[in-house]
């Protein structure tokens, strides 16, 4: 018996690598956007909270909505 059979996992194959190469950069972009929203300054009182909730709850779709339609953080 091989170790990966005993432990229940194996190295990713061709299809898994394609998915990793597509979704890992999107996940990193999503995390960076959440950090940018959290650190940014917005004009409205609740604007930051609303955008954080949209991006957190809708995932990649929320990220795309924010990047296309979202307000830009106010610069100091």
Secondary structure, DSSP 8 states (H G I E B T S, - for coil): --HHHHHT-----HHHHHHHHHHHHHHHHHHHHHHHHHH-B-SSSSHHHHHHHHHHHHTHHHHHHHHHH----B--
